Amino acid sequence: MSEVRERIGQHLQVLVQDIGARPPGSPANRQATAYVEQILTTAGHRPVAAPFTTRWWEPGEGHLEVGGVRVGVAPNPYSPAGDVRGRAVLLRRLDQLEALATATGAVLVLTDELASGQLLPAAFPFLDLPEHRRTRDALHRLAPAAVVAVSDHWEPILEDPDLPFPSTTIPTELGRDLHPGDELHLVVSGAVHPGDGVNLSARIGDGDRRLVLCAHLDSKVTTPGAFDNAASVAVLLALAELGHLDGLPVELVLFNGEDHIDACGEVAWLAATDLDQVAGACNLDGIGLAGRRTSLAALACPEPVASELAAWVARHDGWVAAEPWIESDHAIFAMRGIPAVAITTEDVHALLGGLAHTADDTLEVLDRDLLARIAADLPSLLTLLATSLTTAAPNHHDG
């Protein structure tokens, strides 16, 4: 286990410390994929690149001035740069937004229902919600001078390169000082760039039908992404280069877009893949957090397989069963009826606001001994899945 731990540590050093934030399309992301490709090639595997184009955001700074008082604010991701003055129009509900005839020259202040969670961008390929589409349509029609979202949600309320106005998200404590008709002065900087990237995959075992063993390589531009998700990538690289996956019908896939607005790597991989040859998927995202157990959730698994997985968890110290969740790459398999296993940290959703996507997601939050133990347990889990799934008939469909 010491050799696995050493290799995990080396990969973490490169991805988190040497490279850092690696959004798809950026130079740092290309550096990360080149490193992964080198590791897999040196280990005797033949990585395959699935290219894509996308847009990546170079963040800037900002401030909001109200009544002569200036406070620092962060631009929403993909916000256009701007220096805007306008009267505040406060809106709490979607029907209020849609009832506006115009917002020319105004700064829309979105609160309550309109700022309860992140607005799905039009570019996201896997899900759209009617109320989100209506909100986007209204914002495009109204063409405000700027938008200020007031929310304590852990994500910025707007993250959409197709919205043409400057915007920011501020906490509710600051938003209480905003009133209808206030003269607001918002200044934000930053830039959106076109970029190229690749998805990397490598077939390791024999056989036509295989398991996809995956983790996402990218991170938000706001974080070095240790927990989310360099730790998972480091574990999979260590297993692949030390031969611990040999003999298993596995395709190792390093997705490049799970934390991106258009899921660019996932879309590229799906377009290039015959899903009839995929028996199942095992996805790692957000593992190795110090002081916490590792969770396993089964999605779209036949009952006998789900029972075997539950028994496997019960036999292994440090593991716990979890309810299905969809906020990662295993969802693209489960939504097509392909059995999927999701591995993360216990009660991961409680961590999202204070760790994931933030500058605090550094090497210090990880337990390398725990990562080595996860790596030691994975081959037996994959053997179970290979035995249970690769001989079964495909049961999925395009979705």
C-alpha positions as CSV (number, residue, x, y, z in Angstrom):
1,M,0.0,0.0,0.0
2,S,3.0,2.3,0.5
3,E,3.8,2.3,-3.2
4,V,0.2,3.2,-4.1
5,R,0.2,6.0,-1.5
6,E,3.5,7.4,-2.9
7,R,2.1,7.5,-6.4
8,I,-1.1,9.1,-5.3
9,G,0.9,11.8,-3.5
10,Q,3.0,12.5,-6.6
11,H,-0.1,12.8,-8.9
12,L,-1.8,15.1,-6.3
13,Q,1.3,17.3,-6.2
14,V,1.3,17.8,-9.9
15,L,-2.4,18.3,-10.4
16,V,-3.1,20.5,-7.3
17,Q,0.1,22.3,-6.5
18,D,2.0,22.5,-9.7
19,I,-1.0,23.1,-12.1
20,G,-3.9,24.1,-9.8
21,A,-7.2,25.3,-11.3
22,R,-7.8,23.5,-14.6
23,P,-11.1,24.5,-16.3
24,P,-11.6,22.8,-19.7
25,G,-10.3,24.8,-22.6
26,S,-7.7,26.6,-20.5
27,P,-3.9,26.2,-20.8
28,A,-3.8,24.7,-17.3
29,N,-6.3,22.1,-18.3
30,R,-4.2,21.1,-21.4
31,Q,-1.2,20.8,-19.1
32,A,-3.2,18.4,-16.8
33,T,-4.3,16.3,-19.7
34,A,-0.8,16.1,-21.1
35,Y,0.4,14.9,-17.7
36,V,-2.3,12.2,-17.5
37,E,-1.6,11.1,-21.0
38,Q,2.1,10.7,-20.2
39,I,1.5,8.7,-17.1
40,L,-0.8,6.3,-19.0
41,T,1.5,5.9,-21.9
42,T,4.5,5.3,-19.7
43,A,2.5,2.6,-17.9
44,G,2.0,0.8,-21.3
45,H,-1.6,1.9,-21.9
46,R,-2.8,3.5,-25.1
47,P,-4.8,6.6,-24.2
48,V,-7.3,7.9,-26.7
49,A,-8.1,11.6,-26.9
50,A,-11.6,12.8,-27.7
51,P,-11.2,16.5,-28.7
52,F,-13.7,19.2,-28.0
53,T,-14.0,23.0,-28.1
54,T,-15.6,25.1,-25.4
55,R,-15.5,28.4,-23.6
56,W,-13.5,29.1,-20.4
57,W,-13.7,32.0,-18.1
58,E,-10.7,34.0,-16.8
59,P,-12.1,35.5,-13.5
60,G,-11.7,39.1,-12.6
61,E,-12.7,41.4,-9.7
62,G,-15.5,43.8,-8.9
63,H,-17.2,46.2,-6.6
64,L,-20.7,47.4,-6.0
65,E,-21.4,51.0,-4.9
66,V,-24.7,52.0,-3.1
67,G,-25.3,55.4,-1.6
68,G,-21.6,56.2,-1.7
69,V,-20.6,53.0,0.1
70,R,-18.4,50.6,-2.0
71,V,-18.0,46.9,-1.3
72,G,-16.0,44.3,-3.1
73,V,-17.9,41.7,-5.0
74,A,-17.0,38.7,-7.2
75,P,-18.3,38.6,-10.8
76,N,-20.6,35.7,-11.6
77,P,-18.7,33.2,-13.7
78,Y,-18.8,34.2,-17.4
79,S,-20.1,37.6,-16.6
80,P,-19.1,40.2,-19.3
81,A,-16.9,42.9,-17.9
82,G,-18.7,46.2,-17.3
83,D,-18.9,49.5,-15.6
84,V,-22.7,50.0,-15.1
85,R,-24.9,52.5,-13.3
86,G,-28.6,52.1,-13.0
87,R,-31.7,52.2,-10.7
88,A,-32.4,49.0,-8.7
89,V,-35.5,47.0,-9.6
90,L,-36.1,44.4,-6.9
91,L,-37.8,41.1,-7.9
92,R,-38.6,38.1,-5.8
93,R,-40.7,35.8,-8.1
94,L,-40.6,34.7,-11.7
95,D,-44.0,36.1,-12.4
96,Q,-42.8,39.6,-11.3
97,L,-39.8,39.2,-13.7
98,E,-42.0,38.2,-16.6
99,A,-44.5,41.0,-15.9
100,L,-41.8,43.7,-16.5
101,A,-42.2,45.5,-19.8
102,T,-38.6,46.7,-20.0
103,A,-35.5,46.9,-17.9
104,T,-33.4,49.1,-20.1
105,G,-30.9,51.0,-18.0
106,A,-32.0,49.3,-14.8
107,V,-30.1,46.9,-12.5
108,L,-32.3,44.0,-11.7
109,V,-31.9,42.7,-8.1
110,L,-33.0,39.1,-7.9
111,T,-34.0,37.7,-4.4
112,D,-35.9,34.9,-2.8
113,E,-37.5,32.5,-5.4
114,L,-35.4,34.0,-8.2
115,A,-32.1,33.5,-6.3
116,S,-32.8,30.2,-4.4
117,G,-30.4,28.2,-6.5
118,Q,-28.2,28.4,-9.6
119,L,-29.9,29.1,-12.9
120,L,-29.2,26.3,-15.3
121,P,-27.4,27.7,-18.4
122,A,-28.8,27.1,-21.8
123,A,-25.5,25.4,-22.8
124,F,-25.9,22.6,-20.3
125,P,-26.8,19.5,-22.4
126,F,-28.3,17.1,-19.9
127,L,-31.1,19.0,-18.1
128,D,-33.3,22.0,-18.5
129,L,-36.2,23.0,-16.3
130,P,-39.2,25.0,-17.5
131,E,-38.9,27.7,-14.8
132,H,-35.1,28.1,-15.6
133,R,-35.9,28.5,-19.3
134,R,-38.6,31.1,-18.6
135,T,-36.2,33.0,-16.3
136,R,-33.5,33.0,-19.0
137,D,-35.9,34.0,-21.7
138,A,-37.2,37.0,-19.6
139,L,-33.6,38.1,-18.8
140,H,-32.8,38.1,-22.5
141,R,-35.9,40.0,-23.4
142,L,-35.5,42.6,-20.7
143,A,-31.8,43.2,-21.5
144,P,-31.0,45.0,-18.2
145,A,-27.9,47.0,-17.7
146,A,-26.8,44.5,-15.0
147,V,-28.1,41.9,-12.6
148,V,-27.4,41.5,-8.9
149,A,-28.5,38.3,-7.3
150,V,-29.0,38.2,-3.5
151,S,-28.4,34.7,-2.2
152,D,-26.6,32.6,0.4
153,H,-26.6,29.6,-2.0
154,W,-23.2,28.0,-2.2
155,E,-23.0,28.5,-6.0
156,P,-23.2,31.8,-7.9
157,I,-26.8,32.2,-9.1
158,L,-25.7,33.0,-12.7
159,E,-23.1,31.0,-14.5
160,D,-24.0,31.4,-18.2
161,P,-21.8,32.7,-21.0
162,D,-24.9,33.4,-23.1
163,L,-26.3,36.1,-20.8
164,P,-25.0,39.4,-22.2
165,F,-25.0,41.7,-19.1
166,P,-22.6,42.1,-16.2
167,S,-23.7,40.3,-13.0
168,T,-22.7,39.4,-9.5
169,T,-24.1,37.4,-6.6
170,I,-24.0,39.0,-3.1
171,P,-24.9,37.5,0.3
172,T,-28.3,38.3,1.8
173,E,-26.6,40.3,4.6
174,L,-25.4,42.8,2.0
175,G,-28.6,42.6,0.0
176,R,-30.6,43.9,2.9
177,D,-29.1,47.3,2.2
178,L,-30.6,47.5,-1.3
179,H,-33.9,49.2,-1.9
180,P,-36.1,49.8,-5.0
181,G,-34.9,52.9,-6.8
182,D,-31.4,52.9,-5.3
183,E,-28.7,54.1,-7.7
184,L,-26.3,51.2,-8.1
185,H,-22.9,51.3,-9.6
186,L,-21.5,47.8,-10.5
187,V,-18.0,47.3,-11.9
188,V,-16.8,43.8,-12.8
189,S,-13.9,42.5,-14.8
190,G,-13.0,39.1,-16.4
191,A,-13.0,37.5,-19.8
192,V,-14.4,34.6,-21.7
193,H,-12.0,32.7,-24.0
194,P,-12.5,30.0,-26.6
195,G,-10.5,26.9,-25.9
196,D,-9.7,23.4,-27.0
197,G,-9.4,20.3,-24.9
198,V,-9.5,16.6,-24.8
199,N,-11.1,13.8,-23.0
200,L,-8.8,10.9,-22.2
201,S,-9.7,7.2,-22.1
202,A,-7.7,3.9,-22.1
203,R,-8.9,0.3,-22.5
204,I,-7.1,-1.9,-20.0
205,G,-8.7,-5.3,-20.0
206,D,-9.9,-7.6,-22.8
207,G,-13.5,-8.1,-24.0
208,D,-16.0,-6.2,-26.1
209,R,-18.2,-5.2,-23.2
210,R,-16.5,-3.4,-20.4
211,L,-16.9,-1.3,-17.2
212,V,-16.2,2.4,-17.5
213,L,-14.1,3.4,-14.5
214,C,-14.2,7.2,-14.4
215,A,-13.4,10.5,-12.7
216,H,-13.4,14.1,-13.8
217,L,-10.1,15.8,-14.4
218,D,-11.3,19.3,-14.6
219,S,-12.0,21.8,-11.8
220,K,-13.7,25.1,-11.5
221,V,-11.4,28.1,-12.2
222,T,-11.9,29.2,-8.6
223,T,-10.2,26.2,-6.9
224,P,-7.1,24.0,-7.1
225,G,-9.6,21.1,-6.9
226,A,-7.9,18.6,-4.5
227,F,-11.0,17.0,-3.1
228,D,-13.0,17.9,-6.2
229,N,-11.5,16.0,-8.0
230,A,-7.8,15.5,-8.2
231,A,-7.9,12.9,-5.4
232,S,-10.1,10.5,-7.6
233,V,-7.9,11.0,-10.6
234,A,-4.7,10.3,-8.6
235,V,-6.2,7.0,-7.3
236,L,-7.1,5.8,-10.7
237,L,-3.8,6.8,-12.2
238,A,-2.0,4.9,-9.4
239,L,-4.1,1.8,-10.0
240,A,-3.5,1.9,-13.7
241,E,0.2,2.5,-13.6
242,L,0.9,-0.2,-11.0
243,G,-1.0,-2.9,-12.8
244,H,-3.8,-3.2,-10.2
245,L,-6.5,-3.1,-13.0
246,D,-4.9,-5.6,-15.2
247,G,-7.2,-8.5,-16.2
248,L,-10.3,-6.5,-15.6
249,P,-12.6,-5.5,-18.5
250,V,-12.2,-1.8,-17.7
251,E,-12.1,1.4,-19.8
252,L,-10.5,4.1,-17.7
253,V,-12.1,7.5,-18.6
254,L,-10.9,10.9,-17.4
255,F,-13.8,13.1,-18.1
256,N,-13.1,16.7,-18.8
257,G,-16.2,18.8,-18.1
258,E,-18.1,17.6,-15.0
259,D,-17.6,21.0,-13.4
260,H,-18.1,22.9,-16.7
261,I,-21.2,24.7,-18.0
262,D,-21.4,22.6,-21.2
263,A,-20.1,19.2,-20.0
264,C,-17.8,19.4,-23.0
265,G,-15.8,16.2,-22.3
266,E,-18.8,14.1,-21.5
267,V,-20.6,15.1,-24.7
268,A,-17.5,14.4,-26.8
269,W,-17.1,10.9,-25.2
270,L,-20.7,10.0,-25.6
271,A,-20.6,11.0,-29.3
272,A,-17.6,8.7,-29.9
273,T,-18.8,5.7,-27.8
274,D,-21.0,2.7,-28.6
275,L,-23.0,2.5,-25.4
276,D,-24.1,-1.1,-26.2
277,Q,-20.5,-2.1,-25.3
278,V,-20.7,-0.5,-21.8
279,A,-21.9,-2.9,-19.2
280,G,-21.7,-0.5,-16.3
281,A,-19.9,2.5,-14.8
282,C,-18.0,3.2,-11.6
283,N,-17.5,6.9,-11.0
284,L,-15.2,8.5,-8.3
285,D,-15.9,12.1,-7.4
286,G,-14.9,13.8,-4.1
287,I,-13.1,11.1,-2.2
288,G,-10.5,11.0,0.5
289,L,-11.6,13.8,2.8
290,A,-9.9,13.5,6.2
291,G,-12.1,12.3,9.0
292,R,-14.9,10.9,6.9
293,R,-15.9,7.5,5.5
294,T,-16.3,6.7,1.8
295,S,-19.8,6.3,0.5
296,L,-21.1,4.1,-2.4
297,A,-24.5,4.6,-4.1
298,A,-26.0,2.3,-6.8
299,L,-28.0,3.7,-9.6
300,A,-30.0,1.8,-12.3
301,C,-28.6,-1.5,-10.9
302,P,-30.6,-4.7,-11.1
303,E,-31.7,-5.8,-7.7
304,P,-29.3,-8.7,-7.4
305,V,-26.4,-6.4,-8.2
306,A,-27.6,-3.8,-5.8
307,S,-27.7,-6.5,-3.1
308,E,-24.2,-7.7,-3.9
309,L,-23.0,-4.1,-3.6
310,A,-24.6,-3.6,-0.3
311,A,-23.0,-6.8,1.0
312,W,-19.6,-5.6,-0.3
313,V,-20.0,-2.3,1.6
314,A,-20.9,-4.2,4.8
315,R,-17.7,-6.3,4.5
316,H,-15.3,-3.3,4.1
317,D,-14.3,-1.0,6.9
318,G,-14.6,2.7,6.2
319,W,-17.4,2.3,3.6
320,V,-21.0,3.3,4.0
321,A,-24.0,2.9,1.7
322,A,-25.6,6.1,0.3
323,E,-28.8,7.1,-1.4
324,P,-28.6,7.7,-5.2
325,W,-27.5,11.1,-6.3
326,I,-27.1,12.5,-9.8
327,E,-24.7,15.5,-9.6
328,S,-21.7,13.8,-11.3
329,D,-20.6,11.8,-14.3
330,H,-22.3,8.5,-13.2
331,A,-25.6,10.2,-14.1
332,I,-25.0,10.1,-17.8
333,F,-24.9,6.4,-17.5
334,A,-27.8,5.9,-15.1
335,M,-30.1,8.1,-17.2
336,R,-29.6,5.7,-20.1
337,G,-30.3,2.7,-18.0
338,I,-26.7,1.6,-17.6
339,P,-25.9,0.4,-14.1
340,A,-23.7,2.9,-12.3
341,V,-21.9,3.1,-9.0
342,A,-21.1,6.5,-7.4
343,I,-18.2,6.7,-4.9
344,T,-17.7,9.8,-2.9
345,T,-17.2,11.1,0.7
346,E,-19.9,10.3,3.2
347,D,-22.6,13.1,3.4
348,V,-20.8,14.9,0.6
349,H,-23.7,17.3,-0.1
350,A,-23.2,19.0,3.3
351,L,-19.6,19.9,2.2
352,L,-20.5,21.7,-1.0
353,G,-20.9,25.2,0.3
354,G,-17.7,25.4,2.3
355,L,-15.2,23.4,0.4
356,A,-16.0,22.3,-3.2
357,H,-15.3,24.9,-5.8
358,T,-13.5,27.2,-3.3
359,A,-9.8,28.2,-2.7
360,D,-9.9,26.0,0.4
361,D,-10.0,22.8,-1.5
362,T,-6.3,22.1,-1.1
363,L,-4.1,19.1,-0.4
364,E,-4.5,19.8,3.4
365,V,-8.1,18.5,3.4
366,L,-7.1,15.1,2.1
367,D,-6.1,11.9,3.9
368,R,-3.5,10.1,1.8
369,D,-3.7,6.9,3.9
370,L,-7.5,6.9,3.3
371,L,-6.9,7.4,-0.5
372,A,-4.5,4.4,-0.5
373,R,-7.1,2.3,1.3
374,I,-9.8,3.2,-1.2
375,A,-7.3,2.2,-4.0
376,A,-6.7,-1.1,-2.3
377,D,-10.4,-1.8,-2.1
378,L,-11.4,-0.8,-5.6
379,P,-10.1,-3.9,-7.5
380,S,-12.4,-6.2,-5.5
381,L,-15.3,-3.9,-6.1
382,L,-14.6,-3.8,-9.9
383,T,-14.2,-7.6,-9.9
384,L,-17.7,-7.9,-8.4
385,L,-19.1,-5.5,-11.0
386,A,-17.3,-7.2,-13.9
387,T,-18.7,-10.6,-12.8
388,S,-22.2,-9.3,-12.3
389,L,-22.6,-7.0,-15.2
390,T,-20.4,-7.7,-18.2
391,T,-22.2,-11.0,-19.0
392,A,-25.6,-9.4,-18.8
393,A,-27.5,-8.2,-21.9
394,P,-27.5,-4.5,-22.5
395,N,-30.6,-2.8,-21.1
396,H,-30.0,0.8,-21.9
397,H,-31.1,3.3,-24.5
398,D,-30.0,6.6,-25.8
399,G,-31.2,9.5,-23.7
